[in-house]
Amino acid sequence: MTGTDTNPRSSIRARLTGVLLVLVSLVPAVSGWLVFSAWLPSDVERYQEYRAAEPCPDPSAATAKAAEDCLLTVALTVERTKNEPGKRSGSYTATLDGDPVWSGTVSFGDPDPVLERLVPGDRITGTLWRCEVMTVGKGELRQNTSDAPRDEPQMTYAIGTFLGLLAALGFGFGAVRIARPLGHEPFTWRPLGKTLLIVMTAACAGVGLPAVWIGVPAWIVPVVVVLIVAVTAWQLHRHLQPTADGDGDGAHSPSPIEQT
């Protein structure tokens, strides 16, 4: 559909599409709000409580259930391990037996430094907090499990920022179609919408992950990501403006973005 289309049915279809886009954009908008209002504060609070936890006063008499708010060190026996690099999920696990206090399977983010050294029958130590194994140890080596709270809010900020930008993208494109059903270019999926979605995804991952590794303040993530997306959107709009303002017959020279 182009800006020169005067078909009333095209106008109705465009407006209906715009309404649908606005309604769908509410899903990432609410999800982003929950990330910042619920998920992030919960992670921060859990990490602070874990850091403040102290060893159980009587470890010999404590059980995992009775020692929820203190750190309980227990002896565990390795039953089996799973160390499969290259797989995305469930690649690093250990099944441990610490009956009657705790038994089960724990996951790790990587095999180093403890998991890769474990074999069935090994006796190791585990630190429990709130009925979950936080760390395992063999000799002098210690390794956090995937359940251990971490002070790494940068990726949570990146996820929330992505959801917010996705909502803004859908709402903006939908609003333009409602307001200008017969002249909503260049606010179309190709090339503007598709390019912006790719840039948003790449920016959130490309800024969030290094931010975790480097340990920069979490607020930097949304600031940098929004700046990248805003500059990209402005540059794209400049290149695509001739498409929306074309000649009376709708003809125009293809922009560098459209040629690709």
C-alpha positions in Angstrom: 0.0 0.0 0.0 1.3 3.4 -0.9 0.6 7.0 0.1 -1.3 7.5 -3.3 -3.8 4.7 -2.7 -7.2 6.2 -2.3 -9.2 3.0 -2.0 -11.5 3.3 1.1 -11.0 -0.4 1.8 -7.3 0.1 1.9 -7.8 3.0 4.4 -9.9 0.7 6.6 -7.4 -2.1 6.4 -4.6 0.2 7.3 -6.4 1.6 10.4 -7.4 -1.9 11.5 -3.7 -3.0 11.2 -2.8 0.1 13.2 -5.2 -0.7 16.0 -3.9 -4.3 16.1 -0.3 -3.1 16.3 -1.2 -0.8 19.2 -3.0 -3.5 21.1 -0.2 -6.1 20.5 2.4 -3.5 21.7 0.7 -3.6 25.1 2.2 -7.1 25.6 5.9 -6.1 25.6 5.0 -2.8 27.4 3.5 -4.7 30.3 6.3 -7.3 30.2 8.9 -4.5 30.3 7.1 -2.9 33.2 7.2 -6.2 35.1 10.9 -6.6 34.4 11.7 -3.3 36.1 9.0 -3.3 38.8 9.1 -6.9 39.9 11.9 -9.1 38.4 14.8 -6.6 38.9 13.9 -5.6 42.5 13.3 -9.3 43.4 16.8 -10.2 42.1 18.4 -7.3 43.9 16.7 -8.2 47.2 17.5 -11.9 47.0 21.2 -11.1 46.3 21.4 -8.8 49.3 19.7 -11.3 51.6 22.1 -14.0 50.4 25.1 -11.8 51.0 23.8 -11.0 54.5 23.2 -14.7 55.4 25.4 -16.2 58.1 26.4 -19.8 58.7 23.9 -21.9 60.6 24.5 -21.8 64.4 24.3 -25.6 64.7 25.1 -27.2 61.4 25.1 -30.7 62.8 21.5 -30.5 63.9 20.2 -28.4 61.0 18.2 -29.6 58.0 17.7 -27.9 54.7 14.1 -27.0 55.6 15.0 -25.7 59.1 18.0 -23.7 57.9 16.3 -21.6 55.2 17.8 -18.3 56.2 21.3 -19.4 57.1 24.1 -21.0 55.2 24.2 -24.8 55.8 27.3 -26.7 54.7 26.6 -30.4 54.0 28.6 -33.3 52.7 27.5 -34.6 49.2 28.3 -37.6 47.1 28.5 -37.2 43.3 26.3 -39.7 41.6 26.8 -38.5 38.0 27.8 -35.4 36.0 26.9 -33.9 32.7 29.5 -31.9 30.9 28.6 -31.2 27.3 30.1 -28.0 25.8 28.3 -26.5 22.9 24.8 -27.3 24.0 22.6 -24.3 25.0 20.7 -25.8 27.9 21.2 -28.5 30.5 24.8 -28.9 29.4 26.5 -28.6 32.8 24.8 -30.5 35.7 25.7 -32.7 38.7 23.4 -35.1 40.5 24.3 -35.2 44.2 23.3 -37.3 47.1 23.3 -35.7 50.6 20.5 -37.7 52.2 18.8 -37.0 54.6 19.6 -33.3 54.3 19.5 -32.7 50.5 19.6 -34.7 47.3 19.0 -33.6 43.7 20.5 -32.2 40.5 22.2 -28.8 40.3 23.1 -26.8 37.2 26.2 -24.7 36.4 26.9 -22.0 33.9 30.2 -23.6 32.9 32.3 -26.6 33.9 35.2 -24.7 35.6 36.6 -25.0 38.2 34.8 -27.8 40.1 32.4 -29.6 37.8 35.0 -30.7 35.3 37.0 -32.4 38.0 34.1 -34.4 39.5 33.6 -38.1 38.9 30.9 -40.4 40.4 31.7 -41.3 44.0 33.5 -38.1 44.8 32.8 -36.6 48.2 32.3 -32.8 48.0 30.8 -30.1 50.1 27.7 -28.0 49.3 26.4 -24.7 50.7 22.7 -24.7 51.0 20.5 -21.6 51.4 16.7 -21.7 51.3 16.7 -25.4 50.4 18.9 -24.8 47.3 22.6 -25.5 46.7 24.4 -22.2 46.2 28.0 -23.5 45.9 29.9 -26.8 45.7 33.5 -27.3 46.8 36.2 -29.8 46.2 39.3 -29.2 48.2 40.2 -25.6 47.9 38.1 -25.0 44.8 34.6 -23.5 44.9 32.0 -23.0 42.2 28.6 -21.3 42.2 25.6 -23.1 40.9 23.1 -21.5 38.6 20.8 -21.0 41.6 23.3 -18.7 43.4 22.1 -15.0 43.4 24.4 -12.8 41.4 24.9 -9.0 41.3 24.5 -8.9 37.5 21.5 -6.7 36.8 22.9 -5.4 33.5 21.2 -8.1 31.3 17.9 -7.7 33.2 18.1 -4.0 32.2 18.9 -5.0 28.6 15.9 -7.3 28.5 13.6 -4.6 30.0 14.9 -2.0 27.6 14.4 -4.3 24.6 10.8 -4.9 25.6 10.2 -1.2 26.1 11.6 -0.4 22.7 9.6 -3.2 21.1 6.5 -1.7 22.6 7.4 1.8 21.4 8.1 0.4 17.9 4.7 -1.3 17.6 2.8 1.6 19.2 4.5 4.1 16.9 3.9 2.2 13.7 0.3 1.5 14.7 -0.4 5.1 15.6 0.9 6.4 12.3 -1.4 3.9 10.4 -4.4 5.0 12.4 -3.6 8.7 11.9 -2.4 8.4 8.2 -3.9 5.2 6.8 -3.1 6.3 3.2 0.2 7.9 3.8 2.0 6.0 6.6 5.3 5.5 4.7 8.1 5.2 5.6 6.7 3.6 8.8 6.5 0.2 7.2 8.0 -3.2 8.1 10.5 -3.1 5.2 12.9 -1.5 5.5 12.4 0.6 8.6 10.6 -1.7 11.0 12.8 -4.8 10.2 16.0 -2.8 10.4 15.1 -1.2 13.7 14.1 -4.6 15.2 17.5 -6.1 14.2 19.3 -3.1 15.6 17.4 -3.2 18.9 18.1 -6.9 19.4 21.8 -6.5 18.5 22.2 -3.4 20.7 20.6 -5.0 23.8 22.8 -8.1 23.5 25.9 -6.3 22.4 25.7 -3.8 25.2 24.2 -6.0 28.0 26.6 -8.9 27.8 29.9 -6.8 27.8 28.3 -4.7 30.6 28.0 -7.8 32.7 31.6 -8.9 32.0 33.1 -5.5 32.6 30.9 -4.7 35.6 29.7 -1.2 34.6 26.7 0.4 36.3 23.5 -1.2 35.0 21.9 2.2 34.2 24.4 2.6 31.4 22.8 -0.2 29.4 19.4 1.4 28.6 21.1 4.8 28.0 23.5 3.4 25.4 20.9 1.1 23.8 18.3 3.9 23.4 21.0 6.2 22.0 22.0 3.6 19.4 18.4 2.9 18.4 17.5 6.6 18.3 20.5 7.5 16.0 19.7 4.6 13.8 16.1 5.5 13.5 17.0 9.1 12.7 19.5 8.1 10.0 17.0 5.6 8.5 14.3 8.2 8.4 16.6 10.6 6.6 17.4 8.1 3.9 13.8 6.9 3.6 12.1 10.4 3.6 12.2 10.6 -0.2 10.1 7.5 -0.3 7.3 9.2 1.7 7.7 12.5 -0.2 8.0 11.1 -3.7 6.8 12.6 -6.9 3.2 13.0 -7.7 3.1 9.7 -9.5 4.9 8.0 -6.5 8.1 7.4 -8.4 11.4 8.0 -6.6 15.0 6.9 -6.7 15.8 4.0 -4.4 17.7 4.9 -1.3 20.8 3.0 -0.1 18.7 1.2 2.5 16.2 0.1 -0.1 18.9 -1.1 -2.4 20.0 -3.6 0.2 
